[in-house]
Amino acid sequence: MDAFRIPLSDLHTTGLWWFIAILALLLIVLSKGRNALGWFKYLWLTLLAMIFGSLCYVFIHSFKADIEISESNLEFDVPLYSKSIPLRVLDIGNAQIVDLTQSKDFQIKFRQNGIGLPGYQLGYFQLDQPYHGATKALLSVTAPTKVIVLPTKENLLLIFSVDHPQQALSKLKQIPRMD
């Protein structure tokens, strides 16, 4: 089997505007931090610069997010939450296209570790109810109507947005089973 990539959906307008608003707000707060006293000023500026840098990294890397399938692994390459999963762990037979705005099976209970902005959900989330035994999900969702849900045998669902879900799902279904 040749390696192939599935590009994930880029941020849409809502997500872009939220990122721009947060970055602008951080710049304003950063500029006000110059007036702080003593060593607190440097602590404050360092903390804000780290948050600003992290958000810029997530914003830029979100446009290069993809899934790469090789001989033995699936590389889920998303900002801050990249993960390598052996193909033998994937439950490709139960992978499906889902519209998260309509589906009741994949409701998110809460965010465990990640980013939850309108138009962009990224990171680890807890599901409201188990799906094929999985209670956790690793999300990269920018378009909730074009989502693929890929279960694993390790109590984890991969939930990600793609521009062409039918094509992506057919590529995934071509991966040979490795039981």
Backbone as a ProteinNet text record, in pm:
[ID]
protein_1_A
[PRIMARY]
MDAFRIPLSDLHTTGLWWFIAILALLLIVLSKGRNALGWFKYLWLTLLAMIFGSLCYVFIHSFKADIEISESNLEFDVPLYSKSIPLRVLDIGNAQIVDLTQSKDFQIKFRQNGIGLPGYQLGYFQLDQPYHGATKALLSVTAPTKVIVLPTKENLLLIFSVDHPQQALSKLKQIPRMD
[TERTIARY]
84.3	0	88.5	59.4	131.9	76.4	164.7	121.7	37.6	-60.3	-141.2	-185	-226.8	-269.6	-415.4	-481.2	-616.5	-610.4	-622.8	-618.7	-745.3	-728.7	-843.5	-894.3	-1018.1	-1079.2	-1006.7	-993	-936.2	-1038.4	-990.2	-1080.7	-1177	-1300	-1398.8	-1409.6	-1494.8	-1504.2	-1522.4	-1610.4	-1636	-1509.5	-1443.6	-1320.1	-1211.2	-1198.7	-1099.1	-1123	-1248.3	-1279.3	-1254.8	-1284.3	-1258.4	-1109.4	-1029.5	-885	-832.6	-877.3	-832.9	-872.9	-995.3	-1041.2	-957.9	-930	-851.4	-708.8	-649.1	-513.5	-508.8	-608.9	-614.2	-629.5	-714.6	-733.1	-603.2	-532.8	-405.1	-302.8	-301.7	-209.9	-242.4	-369.5	-409.9	-366.2	-392	-352.4	-199.9	-130.6	15.4	68.7	7.6	52.8	25.6	-80.8	-112.9	-20.1	37.7	126.9	255.2	287.6	408.9	401.6	281.9	264.3	272.1	287.9	295.9	425.1	428.6	542.7	642.3	769.9	878.5	884.1	919.2	936.9	804.9	693.5	562.2	539.5	594.1	582	639.7	758.1	823.2	753.7	705.4	627.9	501.2	431.8	307.7	332.7	434.7	465.6	510.5	586.5	630.1	511.3	421.8	303.2	216	190.9	108.8	176.4	307.8	380.5	372.6	378.2	366	226.4	124.6	-13.2	-30.9	18.7	9.3	81	201	276.7	205.8	148	74.9	-46.4	-120.6	-237.5	-197.8	-88.6	-40.5	-0.1	67.8	107.1	-15.4	-116	-238.1	-305.9	-315.4	-380.1	-309.6	-177.9	-102.5	-102.9	-78.9	-71.1	-207.2	-316	-448.6	-472.4	-399.9	-415.5	-333.8	-247.3	-166.7	-205.4	-314.6	-355	-396.1	-354.3	-392.5	-377.3	-418.3	-400.2	-314.2	-208.1	-123.2	-129.7	-157.5	-164.4	-44.5	34.8	151.2	127.1	231.2	219.8	162.9	201.3	162.1	94.4	93.2	39.8	-51.5	-137	-214	-158.5	-110.6	-57.3	-165.3	-219.6	-321.6	-245.4	-217.2	-130	-212.8	-239	-315.2	-234.2	-260.6	-182.2	-195.3	-83.5	-70.6	-116.4	-195.8	-252.8	-225.4	-111.7	-77.1	-65.4	-103	-101.6	-72.9	10	38.4	-36.1	-117.3	-199.2	-169.2	-134.5	-111.3	-239.3	-225.5	-342.7	-420.1	-351	-418.8	-518.1	-505.7	-592.6	-718.6	-715.3	-829.3	-944.4	-1064.2	-1186	-1247.5	-1181	-1218.4	-1355.5	-1395.2	-1527.1	-1641.5	-1619.5	-1723.6	-1704.6	-1609.5	-1591.4	-1713.4	-1752.5	-1871	-1866.7	-1947	-1964.5	-2080	-2060.1	-2160.7	-2179	-2302.1	-2333.1	-2352.6	-2254	-2258.7	-2371.7	-2424.2	-2536.2	-2665.9	-2672.1	-2794	-2780.8	-2660.5	-2639.4	-2649.6	-2716.3	-2726	-2621.1	-2558.5	-2463.4	-2329.1	-2294.6	-2161.3	-2165.5	-2253.7	-2262.8	-2144.4	-2085.6	-1970.8	-2020.8	-1967.5	-2004.6	-1923.1	-1790.5	-1703.6	-1566.6	-1491.7	-1356.3	-1259.5	-1179	-1079.2	-951.3	-908.5	-785.9	-791.7	-809.7	-818.5	-865.6	-903.7	-950.5	-1093.9	-1180.5	-1320.5	-1368.2	-1354.3	-1401.9	-1518.2	-1605.2	-1706.7	-1635.8	-1663.1	-1599.3	-1471.8	-1425.8	-1304.3	-1298.6	-1306.4	-1289	-1169	-1074.6	-949.1	-906	-869.7	-817.4	-899.6	-882.5	-950.1	-1079.2	-1186.9	-1318.3	-1380.2	-1465.5	-1539.4	-1675.4	-1715.6	-1845.5	-1955.8	-2074.4	-2189.4	-2229.5	-2222	-2252.4	-2150.1	-2113.5	-2012.9	-2059	-1962.6	-1989.2	-1888.4	-1936.1	-1849.7	-1746.5	-1787.6	-1700.7	-1611.8	-1608.6	-1521.9	-1595.6	-1527.6	-1585.7	-1509.1	-1390.5	-1309.8	-1302.7	-1281.1	-1265.7	-1154.4	-1076.7	-976.7	-1036.5	-1063.9	-1135.4	-1044.8	-1076.6	-1028.9	-1145.6	-1237.7	-1362.9	-1371.5	-1377.4	-1396.4	-1527.9	-1576.4	-1703.1	-1787.2	-1876.9	-1948.9	-2042.5	-2069.6	-2156.8	-2078.7	-1946.6	-1861.7	-1757.8	-1803.8	-1717.3	-1708.9	-1590.6	-1570.7	-1541.1	-1607.5	-1584.1	-1514.2	-1395	-1314.8	-1287.1	-1357.5	-1334.8	-1200.6	-1146.3	-1027.9	-1062.8	-973.6	-994.2	-932.1	-899.5	-833.7	-916.1	-1047.8	-1135.9	-1121.2	-1103.6	-1083.8	-1148.7	-1220.4	-1272.8	-1190.6	-1158.3	-1101.9	-1218.3	-1240.1	-1349.5	-1287.1	-1298.7	-1231	-1311.8	-1294.8	-1364.2	-1277.4	-1341.2	-1274.2	-1364.8	-1305.3	-1384.8	-1469.4	-1415.9	-1486.2	-1496	-1594.2	-1600.4	-1618.6	-1695.9	-1718.4	-1588	-1509.1	-1380.2	-1284.5	-1281	-1191.3	-1229.1	-1359.2	-1403	-1370.1	-1386.3	-1352.8	-1202.6	-1119.4	-974.6	-945.3	-1011.8	-991.1	-1034	-1142.6	-1194	-1102.4	-1010.3	-915.7	-797.4	-784.6	-675.1	-700.2	-601.2	-620.4	-634.8	-720.7	-741.7	-618.4	-582.4	-464.1	-503.9	-579.8	-628.1	-523.3
-118.2	0	124	217.4	343.6	438.3	519.6	620.3	726.2	779	887.1	981.9	1101.7	1206.3	1242.3	1278.2	1332.9	1469.6	1577.7	1711.3	1737.4	1800.2	1836.8	1974	2002.9	2131.2	2247.2	2355.4	2478.3	2545.2	2640.3	2721.5	2796.7	2804.7	2881.8	3020.6	3103.3	3244.1	3264.5	3190.1	3207.6	3182	3072.5	3040.2	3143.3	3190.9	3293.5	3421.3	3466.1	3589.6	3575.3	3459.2	3438.4	3441.6	3376.6	3380.1	3523.4	3597.4	3736	3820.4	3802.4	3879	3846.9	3720.3	3681.6	3733.7	3723.4	3774	3925.5	3997.1	4142.1	4177.7	4104.8	4128.8	4103.3	3997.2	3969.7	4079.3	4132.8	4242.5	4365.9	4394.2	4508.5	4487.2	4368.8	4338.1	4340.8	4290.6	4291.5	4434	4523.6	4662.8	4728.9	4690.9	4746.7	4690.6	4573.9	4510.8	4587.9	4679.1	4759.5	4848.7	4876.5	4966.3	4894.7	4763.3	4687.9	4723.8	4694.5	4733	4618.8	4653.6	4562.6	4434.8	4326.8	4197.4	4141.8	4186.6	4139.7	4176.4	4288.2	4332.9	4228.4	4175.7	4078.6	3943.2	3906.1	3782.6	3791.9	3902.4	3927.1	3924.9	3997.2	4003.8	3868.4	3792.6	3659.4	3565.9	3567.2	3481.7	3515.6	3642.9	3683.2	3652.4	3668.3	3636.9	3486.7	3403	3258.1	3221.2	3280.8	3253.8	3302.2	3420.5	3476.4	3385.2	3341	3251.1	3118.9	3061.7	2934.9	2949.5	3057.5	3079.8	3102.6	3175.8	3195.5	3062.1	2977.6	2845.4	2763.1	2759.8	2683.3	2739	2870.6	2935.3	2899.8	2912.9	2886.4	2737.7	2653.5	2508.8	2448	2514.4	2460.6	2455.1	2536.5	2534.8	2423.7	2357.1	2247.3	2113.2	2109.1	1986.4	1879.7	1757.6	1647.5	1514	1410.9	1273.9	1204.6	1139.5	1064.1	917.8	835.2	691.3	627.5	554	483.9	333.8	256.6	110.2	60.6	126.1	71.8	171.3	301.3	402	501.6	560	676.8	792.6	895.2	1014.2	1121.1	1153	1257.1	1385.5	1465.2	1581.5	1708.5	1748.8	1870.3	1952.2	2082.2	2163.9	2116.9	2103.3	2069.5	1928.3	1862.6	1732.4	1623.7	1630.6	1527.3	1393.4	1289.2	1155.8	1053.6	956.5	845	722.9	662.7	548.3	431.1	316.1	198.2	159.1	117.8	81.3	-34.9	-125.4	-241.4	-200.5	-77.9	-28.6	37.7	76.9	145.9	50.5	97.9	23.2	84.7	64.4	130.8	86.5	-34.4	-82.9	-0.3	63.9	146.3	296.1	331.9	473.2	520.8	644.7	697.1	848.7	898.7	1042.4	1085.7	1196.1	1240.8	1392.2	1435	1577	1602	1665.2	1684.5	1776.1	1856.2	1943.5	1865.2	1745.9	1663.8	1538.7	1486.3	1358.1	1370.1	1274.5	1266.4	1171	1089.2	988.5	1047.3	1164.7	1219.4	1353.3	1366.1	1489.7	1498	1615.7	1637.9	1674.6	1604.5	1633.5	1752.2	1744.8	1855.7	1838.5	1946.8	1947.8	1906.8	1804.5	1762.1	1844.4	1863.6	1937.7	1980.2	2106.4	2149.3	2291.6	2322.6	2455.5	2441.6	2522.5	2519.4	2658.9	2695.7	2824.7	2800.5	2897.5	2882.3	2867.3	2760.5	2736.8	2655.5	2618.2	2536	2464.2	2332.9	2249.3	2160.8	2164.9	2093.4	2037.2	1909.9	1850.4	1731.6	1699.2	1583.6	1627.6	1556.4	1586.6	1458.4	1473.4	1361.2	1353	1233	1214.2	1203	1245.8	1238.4	1093.8	1010.8	868.1	787.4	667.8	587.5	550.8	543.8	500.1	391	270	153.4	139.8	166.2	153.3	273.6	369.3	485.9	596.6	655.1	766.6	896.6	887	1005.3	1023.4	1148.7	1178.6	1280.1	1259.7	1357.1	1429.2	1557.7	1634.5	1733	1751.9	1865.8	1900.2	1978.7	2007.6	2156.1	2183.4	2320.5	2333.5	2223.7	2222.1	2107.3	2133.9	2025.7	1945.3	1991	1914.9	1818.8	1827.7	1742	1671.5	1580.7	1518.4	1368.2	1315.4	1170.3	1127.8	1022.3	962.9	829.8	817.4	695.9	636.4	527.5	464.2	390.2	379	296.5	193.2	98.2	-5	36.1	164.8	214.8	320.8	306.3	400	542.9	556.7	688.4	693	801.5	828.4	941	929.6	1041.3	1106.5	1233.6	1307	1427.4	1433.1	1538.8	1583.5	1711.2	1770.2	1759.3	1724.6	1722.3	1792.5	1846	1916	1820.3	1701	1601.4	1470.6	1460.1	1344.6	1210.4	1207.3	1080.3	1026.8	1112.7	1071.2	1026.9	1102.7	1068	933.9	911.5	785	667.5	684.5	575	546.8	649.8	627.5	549.4	587.5	516.8	371.1	346.3	209.2	120.3	179.8	102.5	49.8	97.7	49.9	-96.1	-182.6	-324.1	-346.8	-439.7	-472.1	-538.7	-500.3	-556.4	-606.6	-711.6	-763.4	-834.8
0	0	0	-89	-93.1	12.4	66.2	163.5	92.9	163.4	107.2	217.7	176	269.3	245.6	353.5	346.8	413.3	336.2	398.9	479.6	594.7	677.2	634	665.9	628.9	696.6	622.4	678	767.9	846.6	927.4	836.5	877.7	802.8	864.6	810.9	849.5	999.7	1061.1	1204.7	1286.1	1257.8	1329.3	1305.6	1182	1150.6	1229.7	1232.1	1304.4	1453.6	1511.8	1653.9	1683.3	1597.3	1617.5	1607.2	1508.6	1490.9	1612.6	1661.6	1777.8	1902.2	1925.8	2043.6	2032.8	1913.3	1895.2	1914.2	1863.1	1880.9	2029.6	2099.3	2242.7	2319	2283.2	2349.7	2322.5	2201.8	2170.7	2254.4	2272.2	2355	2499.8	2553.7	2691.4	2703.7	2601.6	2601.5	2606.5	2531.8	2532.3	2668	2735.8	2867.9	2975.9	2950.6	3047.8	3069.1	2979.4	2994.4	3117.9	3165.3	3279.6	3414.1	3413.6	3539	3613.4	3741	3824.3	3840.4	3843.2	3878.1	3796.3	3865.8	3800.7	3747.7	3806.8	3761.1	3614.8	3573.9	3434.8	3339.4	3371.8	3284	3288.2	3404	3416.1	3332	3343.9	3270.2	3119.9	3075.2	2932.6	2877.8	2956.3	2913.2	2898.2	2995.8	2990	2869.2	2848.2	2734.1	2600.8	2594.2	2471.5	2441	2545.1	2524.7	2474.9	2532.4	2487.2	2344.3	2315.2	2180.5	2079.9	2114.7	2026.9	2004	2109.7	2097.4	2006.1	2024.4	1938.8	1793.2	1771.6	1634.4	1571.9	1649.5	1600.3	1560.8	1647.9	1618.5	1494	1485.3	1371.9	1241	1236.8	1113.4	1080.2	1179.7	1154.4	1119.2	1156.9	1125.2	974.2	898.2	752.9	687	764.9	711.5	773.9	846.9	915.8	815	841	752.7	825.3	754.3	801.5	698.1	744.7	653.4	692.7	594	617.3	548.9	626.9	573.8	585.4	568.8	575.2	707.2	817.7	947.6	1041.6	1005.8	1097.4	1028.5	1108.9	1068.4	1150.5	1082.3	1148.6	1146.4	1261.3	1275.7	1306.1	1203.8	1216.2	1227.7	1351.5	1381.6	1482.3	1493	1585.6	1730.6	1797.9	1940.2	1976.6	1896.4	1934.7	1831.4	1765	1666.9	1737.7	1665.3	1725	1616.7	1648.3	1558.8	1611.7	1525.5	1566.7	1474.6	1530.3	1445.9	1371.6	1247.3	1166.6	1228.2	1298.3	1357.7	1466	1519.2	1625.5	1568.8	1442.4	1382	1355.2	1374.2	1342.5	1216	1104.8	979.8	931.3	963	922.2	979.8	1092.9	1154.8	1131.5	1046.5	1012.5	934.5	958.9	891.3	878.4	786.8	769	857.7	929.3	1025.1	1012.4	1029.8	1043	1192.8	1255.8	1401.3	1445.2	1354.2	1390.4	1403.1	1343.5	1345.6	1433.1	1448.1	1515.1	1666.9	1727.2	1873.5	1932.1	1846.5	1893.5	1935.1	1886	1908	1979.5	2076.6	2152.5	2249.4	2256.7	2343.4	2483.2	2583.1	2722	2773	2759.9	2798.2	2733.7	2733.2	2677.2	2786.9	2761.6	2858.9	2844.9	2722.2	2694.7	2549.4	2524.5	2386.5	2371.6	2249.8	2213.4	2167.2	2222.6	2182.1	2147.4	2023.2	1974.1	1879.2	1864.3	1759.4	1624.8	1555.2	1426.2	1432.6	1552.9	1561.4	1695.2	1689.9	1808	1782.4	1875.4	1858.5	1992.6	1996.6	2118.4	2165	2292.9	2352	2419.9	2387.3	2441	2495.1	2595.8	2653.5	2584.7	2543.8	2479.5	2584	2546.4	2635.7	2661.6	2556.8	2570.9	2491.5	2538.7	2467.7	2326.6	2234.8	2098.5	2065.3	2040.8	2018.5	2129.2	2251.5	2367.6	2394.5	2304.3	2321.5	2396.2	2493.4	2567.9	2544.2	2481.5	2451.4	2300	2259.5	2117.4	2098.7	1994	1951.6	1831.8	1848.8	1747.2	1674.9	1547.7	1469.3	1378.4	1431.8	1361.5	1327.4	1198.3	1149.4	1074.5	1020.2	946.5	1002.5	1097.8	1165.2	1075.9	955.3	864.8	775.9	774.6	690.1	775.6	857.5	957.3	933.6	955.3	955.4	1098.2	1141	1272.3	1248.9	1306.6	1290.3	1427.8	1463.4	1594.4	1598.8	1718.6	1740.9	1847.2	1867	1968.1	2101.7	2116.6	2237.9	2309.3	2313.6	2383.5	2330.3	2198.7	2139	2001.1	1976.3	1842.2	1781.7	1654.8	1580.6	1507.3	1532.5	1469	1400.5	1267.1	1193.3	1072.6	1037.8	923	798.9	688.8	558.3	457.2	352	250.6	167.1	142	60	138.3	228.2	317.9	246.3	139.6	69.5	10.6	-51.9	-108.1	2.3	110.7	221.7	283.8	301.3	360.1	268.2	138.5	46.6	48.1	64.6	78.3	206.6	316	442.4	433.2	365.2	353.5	270	192.5	112.2	194.2	317.1	401.4	435.8	412.2	444.1	594.2	629.8	771.7	828	949.2	1016.9	1154.1	1160.7	1289.3	1361.4
[MASK]
+++++++++++++++++++++++++++++++++++++++++++++++++++++++++++++++++++++++++++++++++++++++++++++++++++++++++++++++++++++++++++++++++++++++++++++++++++++++++++++++++++++++++++++++++++

